[in-house]
Amino acid sequence: MALAADALARIHDRRVDFVTSPDAPPGLSRDIEGVLSGADAAVIFSGNKE
């Protein structure tokens, strides 16, 4: 719904390696401060133990 309303989605994943993952989706970043800068909302998903 947010994307249908032209919301900008930015994604943070500190584990992604852009050298070995050239097909990483647009908007993916290792910079959490940059991803959250100016954000109106944040959603957190975690598939690891940390």
Secondary structure, 3 states (H helix, E strand, C coil): CCCCCCCCCCEECCCCCCCCCCCCCCCEECCHHHHHCCCCCCCCCCCCCC
